[in-house]
């Protein structure tokens, strides 16, 4: 028996981007574990990824090209050869391109976060083809926009510093489920005497373990931040020296927040004035005493109409109290922009000969149903889906499914499994998992460049995304040298070596070691130096004004709430959010039996008062509905959901639900205030016994 240990990286949409060690015995991966030497992974993997071999060797892996033989959505296929699959795809694409290349649309997101298997060879192919571009907004673009308007780039507190903070505010996230290695640092800070405060409409696993939980109404986070600023300024709990040297627009901000008294803020947020007062005092007093105070924002709070503004408002707080002076102070939403990625080399935008339209992935339901028009351009005739499962994850799912069910739409899906989206495909192509291909990773939760080595040979006839797009390029007659580059060639170009942070990057060395930390300062904004036009934290932002937005922090009410739409709220009186289930990651891992068995079945958490009004008891099947659609789930009567709110932990594959539906039946395709992102948590529904 030959036994080897291969260095790998978790590819999934999680800020932790764990360093993995894969044990291989006679060509078979037998164990996946965390690298104990990697400082953030520290030998620990989440439950999902620790079972990665179950996913790789799953009995339902797609291992051969498939061609649809039933109606779209039925999921009936026959096995075909690679040559037949590629010839069919090329023939259909050439036919569409002859009319308009822009009628071809890629659809992808973060099924892998790898820079090679994600958007490298794939983007080269679509750029050369002249296909429509895809605006990849479905997760983080609203918060990213608000963050960058204020701080200049997605750069923040190093996760390795959080254990040194004396106050940590966990805002809009459940890191036990979705950011485990940050949570380990927060727990260490707690052991050292730090106070942990969770701000979340739902009493999540994380909120239960914090010292305090503030259960505000969904979509009101921006208001709470404004109320905090009011108290901080009113009570002189700000760092005047830091504000004077390193911020822009304090006088205008001071005037703006005058009306945001604790009483006014509390009324908007559905909490008490004392909660507003205490939160601001805890934050400001600790900072004034010279202690590090840190905020970890997650993406839940930006999935509402004013989501970008909410993140912007929160990002003003650390500069106001001088929290950036400390390595363990400040805020982190993402560390993505710390990485000097060489996107032009990876994706080759120069291959695109003429400007093309951009399709927003968050409104794919509407876009697939549009006809040709001067405003829209050509009707979408072909979609190639990779690294995503839009029929399950995109908002207003009935329209998404209706669009993919079009008989005149040619759909190709690159996949590991027969997902809800694959059921609608004309051709399904078998893709490799992370254990079967080479990749390189940046991250958005720590500061390490990460390598992934192939641990085993591809199973069956599966191929890496890169190889699939190389083969398609050849069938289309594309002979540019970039289509002949190997995965190692691409990985070696991933980071900009002229940038000081990555100047020592060498792909061959990174493959051997597995990871390497960027050369980044411990406290990135201790002395200002924000990557904004002014070089300061911009309380007042001229770029926002130029983009038609309020240049100062403000509050934008949800589309759907009793306050903003009372008529709608009469019919649909309950807010709904659908945060991640602990054992799933978006729609990934839902088909792994051991993980799905742990989750059980789709549930809806509902407050006892709301349940009693509707005659709903524990374990009852309930129907959740609004004008867009409905789905069923089993009721869990619990005060974890605040009164007036229901929570459906997600996101389930439709085929594993009792009614073949999931929470996205009722979500909206409306977009956020900035970043053109979806409003998954800006939803009103009614619930009744099924």
C-alpha positions in Angstrom: 0.0 0.0 0.0 1.3 3.5 -0.9 0.1 6.3 1.4 0.7 10.0 0.7 -0.5 13.3 2.2 -1.5 15.9 -0.3 -1.8 19.7 0.5 -5.2 21.1 -0.6 -7.5 24.0 0.1 -11.3 24.1 0.8 -12.8 25.7 -2.3 -16.2 26.6 -1.0 -17.9 30.0 -0.5 -16.7 30.6 3.1 -14.3 33.2 4.4 -12.2 30.5 6.2 -10.6 29.0 3.0 -9.1 26.2 5.1 -5.8 24.5 4.5 -6.5 20.8 4.1 -4.4 17.6 4.2 -5.7 14.8 2.1 -4.6 11.2 2.9 -4.4 9.1 -0.3 -4.0 5.3 -0.1 -3.4 3.5 -3.4 -4.9 6.3 -5.4 -8.0 6.7 -3.1 -8.6 9.7 -0.9 -9.4 8.2 2.5 -9.4 11.2 4.8 -9.6 15.0 4.6 -8.4 17.0 7.7 -7.4 20.5 8.6 -3.7 21.5 8.4 -2.6 21.9 12.1 0.2 24.2 11.0 -1.9 26.7 9.1 -2.5 29.5 11.6 -6.2 30.1 10.9 -7.3 26.5 10.1 -5.4 25.2 13.2 -6.3 21.6 12.3 -10.0 22.1 12.4 -12.5 21.7 9.5 -16.2 22.3 9.7 -18.5 19.3 9.7 -19.3 19.7 6.1 -15.8 19.7 4.7 -14.5 17.1 7.1 -16.8 14.7 5.2 -15.5 15.7 1.8 -14.7 12.2 0.7 -18.4 11.4 1.1 -19.1 14.0 -1.5 -16.3 13.1 -3.9 -17.2 9.4 -3.9 -20.9 9.9 -3.7 -22.9 7.2 -5.5 -24.8 9.9 -7.4 -21.7 11.6 -8.9 -22.2 12.6 -12.5 -19.2 10.8 -14.1 -20.1 10.8 -17.8 -21.6 13.4 -20.2 -25.4 13.2 -20.3 -28.0 14.2 -22.9 -31.6 15.0 -21.9 -34.2 12.5 -23.1 -37.3 13.7 -21.1 -39.0 17.1 -20.6 -37.0 19.9 -19.1 -37.1 19.6 -15.3 -37.8 15.9 -15.3 -34.2 15.0 -14.9 -34.2 12.1 -17.4 -30.9 11.7 -19.3 -28.9 9.2 -21.4 -25.1 8.8 -21.3 -23.2 10.0 -24.4 -19.5 10.4 -25.3 -17.4 13.5 -24.8 -17.1 13.9 -28.5 -20.8 13.8 -29.0 -21.4 16.2 -26.2 -18.8 18.7 -27.4 -19.9 18.5 -31.0 -23.5 19.1 -30.0 -22.6 22.1 -27.8 -20.4 23.7 -30.5 -23.0 23.2 -33.2 -25.7 24.8 -31.1 -23.4 27.7 -30.0 -22.3 28.4 -33.5 -25.9 28.6 -34.6 -26.7 31.1 -31.8 -23.6 33.1 -32.4 -24.4 33.5 -36.1 -27.4 35.5 -35.0 -25.9 37.3 -32.0 -23.1 36.2 -29.6 -24.8 38.1 -26.8 -27.6 35.6 -26.9 -25.2 33.3 -25.1 -25.0 33.9 -21.3 -22.7 32.3 -18.7 -24.1 31.7 -15.3 -21.6 31.0 -12.5 -20.7 32.0 -8.9 -18.8 30.5 -6.1 -19.3 26.7 -6.3 -15.5 26.9 -6.2 -13.7 30.0 -5.1 -10.6 28.9 -7.0 -9.0 31.4 -9.3 -8.2 28.7 -11.9 -11.4 26.6 -11.9 -13.6 29.6 -11.3 -13.2 32.5 -13.7 -10.1 31.9 -15.8 -10.4 29.7 -18.8 -14.2 30.1 -18.6 -14.0 33.9 -19.0 -11.4 33.6 -21.7 -13.9 31.4 -23.6 -16.9 33.8 -23.1 -14.8 36.9 -23.9 -13.6 35.3 -27.1 -17.1 34.2 -28.0 -18.5 37.7 -27.4 -21.1 36.4 -25.0 -23.0 38.6 -22.6 -21.2 39.4 -19.4 -22.6 38.3 -16.1 -22.9 40.6 -13.1 -22.1 38.3 -10.2 -24.1 40.0 -7.5 -25.9 37.2 -5.7 -23.9 37.2 -2.5 -21.8 40.2 -1.6 -22.0 43.1 -4.0 -24.3 45.4 -2.0 -22.1 45.3 1.1 -19.0 45.4 -0.9 -20.2 48.7 -2.6 -21.0 50.3 0.8 -17.7 49.2 2.3 -15.7 50.6 -0.6 -17.5 53.9 -0.7 -16.5 54.4 2.9 -13.1 52.7 3.3 -12.0 52.5 -0.3 -11.5 48.7 -0.6 -12.4 45.5 1.0 -9.6 45.5 3.5 -10.2 45.1 7.2 -9.1 43.6 10.5 -6.9 40.5 10.3 -8.9 37.6 11.6 -5.8 36.5 13.5 -6.1 39.6 15.7 -9.7 39.2 16.8 -8.8 37.2 19.9 -7.0 40.4 21.3 -10.1 42.5 21.1 -12.0 43.5 24.3 -15.4 44.0 22.6 -16.5 42.1 19.5 -19.8 43.0 17.7 -20.9 40.2 15.4 -23.3 41.9 13.1 -25.6 40.1 10.7 -23.9 36.7 10.8 -23.8 33.3 12.4 -20.1 32.4 12.3 -20.6 29.0 14.1 -22.3 27.9 10.9 -20.5 30.0 8.3 -17.2 31.4 9.7 -16.0 28.8 12.2 -12.4 29.9 12.5 -13.4 33.5 13.2 -15.6 32.1 15.9 -12.7 30.2 17.4 -10.9 33.6 17.7 -13.9 35.2 19.2 -14.2 32.4 21.8 -10.6 33.0 22.7 -11.3 36.7 23.2 -14.3 35.8 25.4 -12.1 33.6 27.5 -9.7 36.6 27.9 -12.6 38.8 29.1 -14.0 40.3 26.0 -17.6 41.0 25.6 -19.4 39.5 22.6 -22.6 41.1 21.2 -24.7 39.6 18.4 -26.9 41.8 16.3 -29.3 39.6 14.4 -33.1 39.4 14.0 -32.8 35.6 14.8 -31.3 34.1 17.9 -28.8 31.9 16.0 -26.4 29.4 17.5 -23.9 32.3 17.7 -26.3 34.7 19.3 -27.1 32.2 22.0 -23.4 32.0 23.0 -22.8 35.8 23.1 -23.1 37.9 26.2 -25.9 40.0 24.5 -28.2 39.5 21.6 -30.0 42.5 20.0 -32.9 41.2 17.9 -33.6 44.1 15.6 -36.1 44.0 12.8 -34.8 42.8 9.4 -33.5 45.7 7.3 -33.0 48.2 10.1 -29.3 47.7 10.7 -28.5 51.1 9.1 -30.8 52.8 11.6 -29.1 51.1 14.5 -25.7 52.3 13.3 -27.1 55.9 13.0 -28.4 55.6 16.5 -25.0 54.5 17.8 -23.3 57.4 16.0 -25.8 59.8 17.7 -24.9 58.5 21.2 -21.2 58.4 20.5 -21.1 62.1 19.4 -23.6 63.2 22.0 -21.6 61.7 24.8 -18.2 62.7 23.5 -17.2 59.0 23.1 -15.2 59.7 19.8 -11.5 60.0 19.0 -11.4 63.6 18.0 -7.7 63.4 16.9 -8.4 60.4 14.6 -11.5 62.0 13.2 -9.7 65.2 12.5 -6.7 63.6 10.8 -8.1 60.6 9.0 -11.8 61.2 8.2 -13.8 63.4 5.8 -17.2 65.0 6.5 -17.5 64.8 10.3 -19.5 68.0 10.6 -22.0 66.9 8.0 -22.3 63.5 9.8 -22.8 65.2 13.1 -25.7 67.1 11.7 -27.2 64.1 9.9 -27.3 61.9 13.1 -28.9 64.5 15.4 -32.4 63.1 14.8 -31.3 59.6 15.5 -32.0 59.6 19.2 -32.2 56.2 21.0 -35.9 56.6 21.2 -36.3 57.3 17.5 -33.8 54.5 16.6 -35.5 52.0 18.8 -38.9 52.6 17.2 -37.5 52.0 13.7 -35.5 48.9 14.8 -38.1 47.3 17.0 -35.9 47.2 20.1 -35.6 49.3 23.3 -33.9 52.7 23.7 -31.7 51.1 26.4 -30.4 48.6 23.9 -29.3 51.5 21.6 -27.7 53.4 24.5 -25.9 50.5 26.0 -24.5 49.2 22.7 -23.1 52.7 21.8 -21.7 53.2 25.3 -20.1 49.7 25.5 -18.5 50.4 22.1 -17.4 54.0 22.7 -16.3 53.6 26.3 -14.0 50.6 25.5 -12.4 52.4 22.6 -11.9 55.6 24.7 -10.2 53.5 27.4 -7.7 52.4 24.8 -9.0 48.9 24.3 -9.4 47.3 20.9 -13.0 47.1 19.7 -13.9 45.1 16.5 -16.9 44.5 14.4 -17.4 41.4 12.2 -20.0 42.2 9.6 -21.4 39.3 7.6 -23.5 39.4 4.5 -26.9 38.7 6.0 -27.6 42.3 6.9 -27.0 43.6 3.3 -29.7 41.4 1.7 -32.4 44.1 2.0 -33.3 47.2 0.0 -30.9 49.4 2.0 -28.2 46.8 2.5 -25.3 48.7 1.0 -26.1 51.7 3.1 -26.3 49.5 6.2 -22.7 48.3 5.6 -21.5 51.8 4.9 -23.0 53.1 8.1 -21.4 50.4 10.2 -18.1 51.0 8.5 -18.1 54.6 9.8 -18.1 53.5 13.4 -14.4 52.3 13.8 -13.1 55.6 12.4 -15.4 57.6 14.7 -13.9 56.0 17.8 -10.4 55.5 16.5 -10.7 51.7 16.6 -8.3 51.4 13.6 -5.4 52.4 15.8 -5.3 48.8 17.1 -4.4 45.7 15.1 -7.4 44.0 16.9 -9.7 47.0 16.2 -11.7 48.1 13.2 -14.1 46.1 11.0 -14.0 43.2 8.7 -16.5 42.4 6.0 -14.0 40.9 3.6 -10.2 40.8 3.0 -10.6 40.3 -0.7 -9.0 43.5 -1.9 -5.9 42.8 0.2 -5.0 40.2 -2.4 -3.3 41.7 -5.5 -5.0 39.4 -8.0 -4.0 39.6 -11.6 -7.5 39.3 -13.0 -6.6 40.5 -16.5 -4.1 37.7 -16.9 -6.5 35.2 -15.6 -9.6 36.2 -17.6 -8.2 38.0 -20.6 -10.8 40.8 -21.1 -8.7 41.9 -24.2 -10.2 38.9 -26.1 -13.6 40.7 -26.1 -13.6 42.6 -29.4 -16.7 44.8 -28.9 -18.7 46.0 -25.8 -21.4 43.6 -24.8 -24.4 43.8 -22.4 -24.3 42.6 -18.8 -26.9 40.3 -17.3 -27.5 40.5 -13.6 -27.4 37.0 -12.2 -29.9 38.0 -9.4 -32.6 38.8 -12.0 -32.1 35.7 -14.2 -35.7 34.8 -13.7 -36.9 37.9 -15.5 -34.0 37.9 -18.0 -34.7 34.4 -19.3 -38.3 35.4 -20.0 -37.6 38.6 -21.9 -38.0 38.8 -25.7 -35.6 40.6 -28.0 -35.9 44.4 -27.7 -33.8 47.5 -28.4 -33.5 48.0 -24.6 -32.6 44.4 -23.7 -30.9 43.2 -26.8 -31.3 39.7 -28.1 -33.4 37.1 -26.4 -31.2 34.7 -24.4 -30.9 31.5 -26.4 -28.2 29.6 -24.6 -26.9 29.4 -21.0 -23.8 27.6 -19.8 -24.0 27.1 -16.0 -21.0 26.2 -13.9 -20.2 26.5 -10.2 -23.8 27.4 -9.5 -27.3 26.0 -9.1 -29.6 28.9 -10.1 -32.9 27.0 -10.1 -32.4 26.5 -6.3 -30.5 29.6 -5.3 -31.7 32.5 -7.4 -34.6 34.7 -6.1 -38.2 34.4 -7.2 -37.7 30.8 -8.1 -40.9 30.2 -10.0 -39.7 32.5 -12.8 -36.2 31.0 -12.8 -37.7 27.5 -13.3 -40.1 28.9 -16.0 -37.1 30.4 -17.8 -35.0 27.3 -17.7 -38.0 25.2 -18.9 -38.2 27.1 -22.2 -38.0 24.6 -25.1 -36.1 27.1 -27.2 -33.3 27.6 -24.6 -30.2 25.5 -25.0 -28.7 24.8 -21.5 -25.4 23.2 -20.6 -24.5 22.5 -17.0 -21.1 21.5 -15.7 -21.7 19.7 -12.4 -20.8 17.0 -9.9 -24.4 16.0 -9.3 -27.8 16.1 -10.9 -28.9 19.3 -9.1 -32.2 21.1 -9.5 -30.6 23.1 -12.4 -29.1 20.1 -14.0 -32.6 18.6 -14.3 -33.3 21.4 -16.9 -30.1 20.9 -18.9 -29.9 19.7 -22.5 -26.3 18.6 -21.9 -24.7 17.8 -18.5 -20.9 17.7 -18.4 -19.1 15.9 -15.5 -16.8 18.2 -13.5 -14.1 17.3 -11.1 -14.2 18.1 -7.4 -11.5 19.9 -5.4 -9.6 16.6 -4.8 -9.2 16.0 -8.5 -7.8 19.2 -9.9 -5.2 22.0 -9.4 -6.2 25.4 -8.2 -5.0 28.5 -6.4 -7.1 30.6 -3.9 -7.3 34.0 -2.5 -9.6 34.4 0.4 -12.0 36.8 2.0 -11.5 35.9 5.6 -7.8 35.7 6.2 -4.6 36.8 4.5 -3.0 33.7 3.0 -2.5 32.7 -0.6 -3.5 29.1 -0.8 -2.6 26.2 -3.1 -4.7 23.2 -4.1 -2.9 20.1 -5.4 -4.8 17.3 -7.1 -4.9 14.4 -4.6 -6.5 11.8 -6.9 -7.1 11.2 -10.6 -10.5 12.4 -12.0 -13.3 9.9 -11.3 -15.0 8.4 -14.4 -14.8 10.8 -17.3 -15.0 14.0 -15.2 -12.8 16.9 -16.3 -11.8 20.2 -14.6 -13.7 23.3 -15.7 -10.6 24.6 -17.4 -10.2 21.5 -19.5 -13.9 21.6 -20.5 -13.6 25.2 -21.7 -10.3 24.4 -23.5 -12.1 21.6 -25.4 -15.1 23.9 -26.2 -12.7 26.6 -27.4 -11.0 24.1 -29.7 -14.4 23.0 -31.1 -15.3 26.7 -31.7 -12.0 27.2 -33.6 -10.4 29.5 -31.0 -6.6 29.1 -31.4 -5.2 31.9 -29.3 -2.2 30.7 -27.2 -4.0 31.4 -23.9 -6.4 28.5 -24.6 -3.4 26.1 -24.5 -2.2 27.2 -21.1 -2.1 24.5 -18.4 -3.7 24.9 -15.0 -0.3 25.4 -13.6 0.4 28.1 -16.1 -2.7 29.9 -15.1 -2.1 29.5 -11.4 1.4 31.0 -11.8 -0.2 34.2 -13.1 -2.8 34.6 -10.4 -1.2 37.3 -8.3 0.5 40.5 -9.3 4.2 40.1 -8.3 4.8 43.8 -8.8 2.6 44.4 -5.7 4.6 44.5 -2.5 2.1 42.2 -0.7 2.7 39.4 -3.2 6.2 40.1 -4.3 7.5 36.8 -2.9 4.7 34.8 -4.6 6.0 31.7 -6.5 3.5 29.1 -7.6 5.9 26.2 -7.4 6.9 27.0 -3.8 3.3 27.7 -2.9 2.3 24.2 -4.1 4.9 22.6 -2.0 4.0 24.5 1.2 0.3 24.9 0.6 -0.1 28.5 1.9 1.8 31.7 2.3 0.7 34.9 4.1 0.6 38.2 2.3 2.9 40.9 3.5 0.2 43.2 4.9 0.3 45.5 7.9 -1.2 44.4 11.2 -3.3 47.5 11.6 -4.0 48.7 8.0 -5.5 52.1 8.8 -3.8 53.0 12.1 -2.4 56.1 10.4 -5.1 56.7 7.9 -4.0 55.7 4.4 -7.5 54.6 3.3 -7.6 53.7 -0.4 -10.3 56.3 -1.1 -9.8 59.4 -3.3 -9.3 61.5 -0.2 -7.1 59.0 1.6 -9.5 59.2 4.5 -12.5 57.3 5.8 -15.3 59.1 4.0 -18.3 59.9 6.2 -19.1 62.3 3.3 -18.6 60.5 -0.1 -18.6 62.5 -3.3 -18.5 59.3 -5.4 -21.8 58.4 -3.9 -23.3 61.7 -4.8 -22.0 61.3 -8.4 -23.6 57.9 -8.5 -27.0 59.3 -7.5 -26.8 58.2 -3.9 -27.0 60.1 -0.6 -23.4 61.1 0.1 -24.0 60.8 3.9 -25.0 57.8 6.0 -28.8 57.5 6.0 -31.5 54.9 6.5 -33.4 53.3 3.6 -36.5 51.4 4.7 -37.1 47.8 3.4 -39.3 47.3 0.4 -41.6 45.0 2.4 -42.3 45.9 6.0 -45.3 47.1 8.0 -43.7 50.6 8.2 -42.9 51.0 4.5 -45.8 49.1 2.9 -48.7 48.8 5.4 -51.2 47.6 2.8 -49.0 44.7 1.8 -48.3 43.9 5.5 -52.1 43.5 6.1 -52.1 40.6 3.7 -48.6 39.3 4.5 -47.9 40.3 8.1 -44.7 38.2 8.8 -41.2 39.1 7.8 -39.1 36.2 6.6 -35.4 35.5 6.4 -33.7 32.4 5.1 -30.1 32.2 6.5 -27.8 29.3 5.9 -28.5 25.9 7.6 -25.5 24.8 9.6 -24.9 21.6 7.5 -25.3 23.2 4.1 -23.3 25.8 2.2 -25.7 27.6 -0.1 -27.1 24.6 -2.0 -23.8 22.6 -1.7 -23.8 19.5 0.5 -27.6 19.2 0.5 -27.3 15.8 -1.2 -24.8 14.3 1.2 -27.0 12.0 3.2 -25.2 12.3 6.5 -25.5 16.1 6.5 -29.0 16.2 5.2 -30.1 13.6 7.8 -28.7 16.0 10.5 -30.8 18.9 9.1 -33.8 16.5 8.9 -36.2 18.3 6.6 -37.1 21.9 5.7 -38.2 23.7 8.9 -39.8 27.1 9.6 -39.1 28.7 13.0 -42.0 30.8 14.2 -42.6 32.7 17.4 -45.1 31.1 19.9 -47.4 34.1 19.7 -47.5 34.1 15.9 -48.0 30.3 15.9 -50.9 30.5 18.4 -52.7 33.1 16.3 -52.7 30.7 13.4 -53.4 27.5 15.3 -50.0 26.1 14.4 -48.3 23.6 16.7 -44.9 22.2 17.0 -44.2 19.8 14.0 -47.2 20.9 12.0 -46.7 21.2 8.2 -47.2 24.8 7.3 -47.6 26.7 4.0 -45.6 29.9 3.6 -46.8 32.2 0.8 -47.1 35.6 -0.8 -48.0 36.9 -4.2 -44.8 35.4 -5.7 -45.3 31.8 -4.6 -45.4 29.3 -1.7 -43.6 26.4 -0.1 -44.2 24.1 2.8 -42.1 23.3 5.8 -42.4 21.8 9.3 -43.1 24.3 12.0 -40.7 24.8 14.9 -42.4 26.9 17.5 -39.6 28.9 19.2 -38.8 32.3 20.5 -35.5 32.1 18.6 -37.5 33.9 15.9 -38.6 37.3 17.2 -42.3 38.0 17.1 -43.4 39.0 13.6 -40.6 37.1 11.9 -40.3 33.6 10.5 -37.0 31.9 9.7 -36.5 29.2 7.1 -32.9 27.9 7.3 -31.8 27.2 3.8 -31.1 26.5 1.0 -32.6 23.1 0.2 -32.6 21.5 -3.2 -36.2 21.5 -4.3 -36.2 17.8 -5.1 -35.5 17.0 -1.4 -38.5 19.0 -0.2 -42.0 17.6 0.3 -43.6 19.9 -2.3 -40.6 20.2 -4.6 -40.0 23.9 -3.6 -37.8 25.9 -1.3 -37.6 29.4 0.3 -36.8 31.1 -2.9 -40.4 30.6 -4.1 -41.3 33.7 -2.1 -38.2 35.9 -2.4 -38.1 38.9 -4.7 -36.0 39.9 -7.7 -35.9 43.5 -6.5 -32.4 44.9 -6.1 -30.5 46.7 -3.3 -29.7 50.4 -3.1 -26.2 49.9 -4.4 -24.3 46.9 -5.9 -27.4 45.6 -7.8 -27.7 42.8 -5.3 -30.7 40.6 -4.3 -33.0 41.3 -1.4 -33.4 37.8 -0.1 -34.3 39.0 3.5 -36.6 41.8 2.4 -39.8 39.6 2.3 -43.2 39.6 3.8 -45.3 36.4 3.9 -48.3 34.8 5.5 -48.1 31.3 7.2 -51.0 28.9 7.5 -51.4 25.3 8.6 -50.9 23.1 5.5 
